[in-house]
Amino acid sequence: MASQDNDQDVRVAFAVIIAIVVLLVGSVVGIGIQRAGAPKAAKPAVAAPAAAGTVVVEDASVVVENGVVKFYFAVGQADLAPGAVDALAEAIAAAQAGNALAISGFHDATGSVEANEELAKRRAQAVRDVLAAAGVKPESLQLRKPEVTTGTGNNAEARRVEVSIVR
C-alpha cells in the first residue's frame, strides 16, 4: 500500500511539472506571436530636433526650424511624412499673401550622384505638388537647385527638401 501511495505522489508531481512546462512554453510562444503580429507604433508626423541643430530621422518626417520647413525622407523614397500640409501652414499663408516659396532638394553622399540628384528633384517636386494642392499658385513656387546639393551632417539629415519664404 505504501508503494502505491508513493507511486501516486510521483505521478502527481510529474503531472504538475509537465503542466508548468506546458504553461511556460505556451506563454513564451504566445508572447512571441503577439509581438510579431502587433502593429508598429506610427512615427510622429512632425519630428522635434534631438539636440541643437541635430535631427534624428529614420523614416519620412517634417521639421519647422527658424521659419524653414524641412522634409526628411527615408532612404530611396520620395514619400512625404503625414502632416506635411500642417507643417506648411505658415508658408502657404505667406504664398497666398503674395510671397514666393523656394523649394530646394538635397541628398546624401551615398550611391550614384546622378540617381541621388534625380531623387532629390522628385522629392522637391512632391513638396511642390502638396503646396499646389493646398492652393498655392504655381507662379509662387520656385524649384531651386542648391549650389551644393549634397546635404551636410549625417545621411539622414542630408536627405531633405527645404521650403523657405522668399520676401
Backbone hydrogen bonds, N-H to C=O, Kabsch-Sander energy under -0.5 kcal/mol:
donor,donor_aa,acceptor,acceptor_aa,energy
5,D,1,M,-2.0
6,N,2,A,-2.1
7,D,3,S,-2.5
8,Q,4,Q,-2.4
9,D,5,D,-2.2
10,V,6,N,-2.0
11,R,7,D,-2.3
12,V,8,Q,-2.4
13,A,9,D,-2.4
14,F,10,V,-2.7
15,A,11,R,-2.7
16,V,12,V,-2.3
17,I,13,A,-2.3
18,I,14,F,-2.4
19,A,15,A,-2.3
20,I,16,V,-2.2
21,V,17,I,-2.4
22,V,18,I,-2.6
23,L,19,A,-2.3
24,L,20,I,-2.5
25,V,21,V,-2.7
26,G,22,V,-2.6
27,S,23,L,-2.4
28,V,24,L,-2.5
29,V,25,V,-2.5
30,G,26,G,-2.5
31,I,27,S,-2.6
32,G,28,V,-2.2
33,I,29,V,-2.4
34,Q,30,G,-2.4
35,R,31,I,-2.6
36,A,32,G,-2.1
37,G,33,I,-2.1
38,A,34,Q,-1.2
47,A,45,A,-0.6
47,A,62,V,-1.3
50,A,54,T,-1.7
51,A,54,T,-1.2
54,T,51,A,-2.9
57,V,55,V,-0.6
61,S,72,Y,-1.8
62,V,45,A,-1.1
63,V,70,K,-2.7
65,E,63,V,-0.6
65,E,68,V,-2.9
68,V,65,E,-1.8
69,V,163,V,-2.4
70,K,63,V,-3.6
70,K,68,V,-0.6
71,F,69,V,-0.6
71,F,161,V,-3.2
72,Y,61,S,-3.3
72,Y,70,K,-0.5
73,F,159,R,-2.0
77,Q,74,A,-2.1
84,A,81,A,-1.0
87,A,83,G,-2.2
88,L,84,A,-1.4
89,A,86,D,-1.2
92,I,88,L,-3.1
93,A,89,A,-2.4
94,A,90,E,-2.2
95,A,91,A,-2.3
96,Q,92,I,-2.4
97,A,93,A,-1.0
98,G,95,A,-1.5
99,N,94,A,-2.4
100,A,166,V,-1.5
101,L,140,S,-3.3
102,A,164,S,-2.8
103,I,142,Q,-3.1
104,S,102,A,-0.5
104,S,162,E,-2.5
105,G,144,R,-0.5
106,F,160,R,-3.3
107,H,149,T,-2.2
116,N,112,S,-2.4
117,E,113,V,-2.6
118,E,114,E,-2.1
119,L,115,A,-2.3
120,A,116,N,-2.7
121,K,117,E,-2.0
122,R,118,E,-2.4
123,R,119,L,-2.4
124,A,120,A,-2.2
125,Q,121,K,-2.5
126,A,122,R,-2.0
127,V,123,R,-2.0
128,R,124,A,-2.4
129,D,125,Q,-2.6
130,V,126,A,-1.7
131,L,127,V,-2.2
132,A,128,R,-2.6
133,A,129,D,-2.4
134,A,130,V,-1.3
135,G,132,A,-1.6
136,V,131,L,-2.2
140,S,137,K,-2.0
141,L,138,P,-1.6
142,Q,101,L,-3.0
142,Q,140,S,-0.5
143,L,141,L,-0.6
144,R,103,I,-3.0
144,R,142,Q,-0.7
145,K,143,L,-0.5
149,T,147,E,-0.6
151,G,107,H,-2.4
151,G,149,T,-0.7
158,A,154,N,-1.9
159,R,155,N,-1.4
160,R,158,A,-1.8
161,V,71,F,-1.9
162,E,104,S,-2.8
163,V,69,V,-2.6
164,S,102,A,-2.3
164,S,162,E,-0.5
166,V,100,A,-3.3
167,R,165,I,-0.7
